[in-house]
Amino acid sequence: MRILMAVSGGVDSAVAAAILSDMGHRVVCVTMDIGQTGRAAAFGGACFGKDAAAAAESASAVCGSLGLEHHVIKLSEAFERCVLRGFCEEYIAGRTPNPCVSCNERVKFSELPAAAEKILGAFDAYATGHYARLEKKGGRVCLRKAADPLKDQSYFLYRVPQEILSRTLFPLGDLHKSEVRSIAAQRGLICADKTDSQDFYRGDRRDILGLSRREGVFTDSSGRILGHHDGYWNFVPGQRKGIRVAAPEPYYVLRVNPERNEVVIGSSGEAVSRSLTLRDAKWVSMCETESPFTADLKVRSMGVPVPGVEAKPCGDGAWRVLFPAGIRGVAPGQSAVLYDKDGYLLMGGIIAEAGG
């Protein structure tokens, strides 16, 4: 097969490309260039920052050592339109977006392969270095957790459409990270020991949002002022760090009120939610249904799944998910996904609200 392989300059995509090449496929590698802007140029070590040129050079060197064709495709306009603009709008509105989920859906698995095919011609399949597994069952492409539970990235992929998943390959899905690094070392790849980077942005959030420092207040649930902060956009539900208010027990962020530049804080117990509402649901390993079902819930990429939650439709395509044991820091704007007991990602959506 002629396979389009997305490479970043890191060890995962490099080994994925090597595996496909060793299998006898014709692998053509592409690196996404999302460009530089003034607000990102000062910061490195993340997806959106000043290291893009260095990453492209690293990817080119790795592909050269593997004897693979490599191209850099500029997608700065698409990234601005599809990811960055929504990220800023959501944060300013007081919600907590996940730019990696948006990027996968709208850029990495859409704009990038489409642009590559316009330039390089048609491909039989598209591949990335994500840790996840795909299986075809009953006419659907099922997305399953990776073999390595510590590296699983299925959470970030739930919004990728079925028609794209049907021609996608994840060569690392059955491997553990230690095995990937071992393969890279055996082949003498320059990225074998390269540190992983999963950050979207490492600068001051107000720079990327285009905001200036603005003093606001911390309050408790009754509205009593407890202290002051530099801007509500620095805080998300469940956060503990950065709350400069003296108290016998730690405070946690309960919610933010953008209109008043107010951050409501409370005890650990007050930060626990026992339900959430999902909007804009995407069905992956499960056909869309209107019947309640039980599954395991994940509300953040590195969070421990909560078993046996109950999902119920609540009208207009929204779903109510109930978890009596509670989860701290359920943040509107973030993604929540539901798995079955075998690790198949059934569906996911955007958290519209959290309930007590």
N, C-alpha and C positions, 0 to 999 in steps of 0.2 A: 504493500500500500504506500501511497504518497501521503505522508503525515505532516501536518503543520504543528510544530512544537513551540509553545511559549516558554522562553527562557528568561531568567531574571539576572543571571550572574551568580546565583547561589547554588549550593550543593544539590538541593532537591531537584530542580529542573534540569540540571546538568546530568545527574544520574538517570533521570527519566528519559532524557534524550539518548543517552548511551544504551540503555536497555532496549529501546525501540530500534536503534540502529543495529545492535547485535542480533536482533530478531530478523534482520534482513529487510526492514522497511526503508524506504527513501525518506529521510527526515530532513525537513527544511525548518530552520529555527528562526523565530522572530522575537524581538524585544520591544516592549511598549515604551515609548518615550512620551511622558506626560508633560515635558517641558519645565521651564523655570519661570517663576513669577517673583516679584519683589518680596511678597509675604512668605515665600518658602525658601528663597535662596540662601538665607542665613543659617538654615538648620539642616543637619545631616542625620544619617542613621535611621532613616524612615523611608516609606514609600514615596511620600510627597516631600521632597526636600532637595538639597543641593547635590546629592550623590547620584543623580540620575545618569550623568555622563560617565561616571566611574563604573556604575553598574552595567551600562551598555558595553563599555570597554572590556569588563570582566567577562560578560556573556560572549562577546566576540572571541576572546582568547580561549575560553573553554570550548566553544564550538570549533575553533580552529584546531585545537588539540585532538578533537574527536573526528576531525575531517568532515565536518558538517557545514553546509551552507548556512549563512547567518545574515539577517536583515534587521534594521532598526526602523520601526514605523512610528511616526510622530502622531500622537493622539491628544495633544494638550487641549485642543478645543473641545473634543469629545469628553475628556475628563472634567473639564470646567463645567460643561453643560450637564453631564449625567451624574456626577458625583459631588464635586466641590460646591456647586450652587445649592443643591439640596441639603448638604451637610451644614452649610452656614445658616440657611433658612430654618432648619429644624432646631439647631442650637439656640438661635436668637428667639425662637418661639418657646424655649424652655423644655424642649424634648431632647432625647439622647440618641442620635442616629448612629448607625453602624456603616461607615463608608465602605468597608471591605465587602459587605453584602451587596451594596449598590454597585460597586465596581465590578464584581463578578457578574452580576446580572446584565449590566448595561454596557460595560466596556470590555473586560477581559474575555468574556465568552460571546460577545456580540460585535462591538465595533472593531476589536482587534482582528478576529478571524475574517470578518467581512472586508476590512481594508486590505488584509494580506492577500485574499483571493483576487481582489481587483488588480493588485500589482503582480502577483506571482502565479495566478491561475488557480484552477480548482484543486481541492485536496479530498482524499477519501476519508480522512478523520482529523480531529483536532485533539491535541494532548497538552496536559499541564503537569506540573509537579505537585499537585495537591495530594494530600493524604486522605483518600476516600475511595469507595468501591462502587462500581456500577454493575447491575445485573438486569437482564431482560426477563420479565415475568408477565405472562398474561397480557401482552400487548403494551405494557408500560416499561419504562426504564426506571428501575428502582435504585435509589441512592442509599448506600449503607455506610455505616461508620468504618473507618480504616482499621486494619489489624492492630496498629499501634494506638492505644487509647489516649496516650499523652500527646500525640500529634494529629489526631483526627481533626479534619477541617470540613466535615460534612455540614456543620452548622452554617458555614459561610456560603454554601452552594444551593440552599433550598429554593432560591428564586430563579435559578437557571432553568429555562423552559425545556420540556420534554423533547422537542424537536432538535435542540442543541445537544442535550445529553445523549441522544440516540447516536450521535457521531463523535462522541467524546471518549477519550482514553485517559485513565489515571494509572500509569505504570507503577506507582509507589503504594497503591492501596493495600497490598498484601505484605508490605515490608515494614520493619521497625526502623526508626531513625538511625540506630546504631549500625544496622545492616547497610543503610544508604551511605553513611560515612565510610564504612569499610570498603564498599565498592568504589567510592571515589578515591580512597587512598590507594587501593590496588591498581587503579588506572592512572595514578599520578596526577589527578586533576588539581589545579591550583586552588580550587574552592573547597577542597576536602575538609578543611578545618575552619571554614568561614563561619562566623557567628550568625545565628539566625536573627532576622529582624522581622517582627510582626507588627511594628508600630505604623500607624498611618501618618502621624505628624508629631514631631518632638519639640516644636517651638511653643511660644506663649499663645494660648488659644485666642486671645483677643486680637492678635495680629492677623491670623487667618480669617477671623470673623469680621475684621475691619472695624473693631470697637476700641474705644479708649477706656482707661481705668475710670470707674464710676462707683463711688461709695454707696453701699446699700446696707441693709440690716439683716441680722439673724433674728428670727422670732420663734417662739414656741407655738404650739397649735392654737393657743388662745389669743395669739397676736401680741404677746408681751415681748418687747425688745430685749434681746440678750447680748447683742454685740454687733460688730460691723464687719463688712467684707469689701472686696474691691470689684465685685461684679458677679451677678447671679450665674453667668455663663461658665464660671469656674467650678460649678458644683452640679452633681447629679444624684438622684435618689440612691440611698444606701452608702454614700461616701462618708468617710470618717476623717480622712486626712484634710488638713487645712482649715478646720473649724476652730478659730482662735477664741474660744469661749471657755473659761475656767468652770469646771463642774466636778462633783465627786465621781460621776460616772461619765464615760465618753458619750458625746452627742453624735447622732447620725443625721444626714440630710433626709428629710421626709419628702419634700417637694420644693419646686421653685416657682415664684410668681414674677414673670418678666415685666409685667406692667408696673409693678411697684419696686422692682429690683430687690426682691425679698427672697430670702432662703429660709424655709421653715425647717427647724431641727427638733429632734426629740430623742428619746431613749432607744436602746436597742430593740425593745419590745414594740415600740411605736413604728419602727422601720420595717416590721414584718408584714408582708401581704399574704393573703390566703386565697386570692383569686386574681385573675387578670382577664382583660378582653382583648382579643386579637382581631385586627382588621386586615383587609387585603390578603386573605389567605391564599397560599400556593400549595397545591396538592402534588406530591411527588411519588412516593412508593404506594400510595393509596388513591383510589378513585374518589372523586368528590362525593360527599355524602351529606345527608341532612339528619343522620342518626347520631346520637351520643356514642362516644367510645372512650375507652380507657387506654392510656399510654404513659410513657415517661417524658417528662418535661425538662427542657434546657432553656434558661433565659439569658445565658451569656456563654461565650465560646469556651471559656475555661472552667465554667461552673460544673458542679457535680449534678448529673441528672436526678430529678425528683421522680421516684417511681409511683405508678398507680394513680396518676391524676385523672380527673374526669373532664372531658371536653364536651360541651353542649352548644348547639347552634342557638343564637339569640337574635336572629333576624338581620336582613340586609347583608348577608354574607359574613357577618361577624360571629365569633365563637367565644364563649365564656369557658375558662379553664379554672377548675377548682382544685386546690391543694391544701387541705386542712392543716397539715403540719407547718405550713408557712415558709416563705422565702424572704430574706432580707434584700432590699434594694431593687425591687422590680421597677424598671425605669421606662415610662412611656417614650416611644420612639425607637427603642431597641427591638431586636428580633427575638421571638420565642419559637422553638421548634419542638415537635412531638415525635418520639421514636417508639417502635414496638420493642418487645423484649429481645428480639434478635438483632437490634441495632439498625433496622431500616427506618429511614426518615420518612414519616408519613405525610406530614404537612407542617407548614410554618406560616408566620405572619408577623405583622408589626404590632407591638403592644400599644393599645390605645389608652388603656387606663389600668390601674391596679386597685384592688379592693382589700379591705380588712377581713 
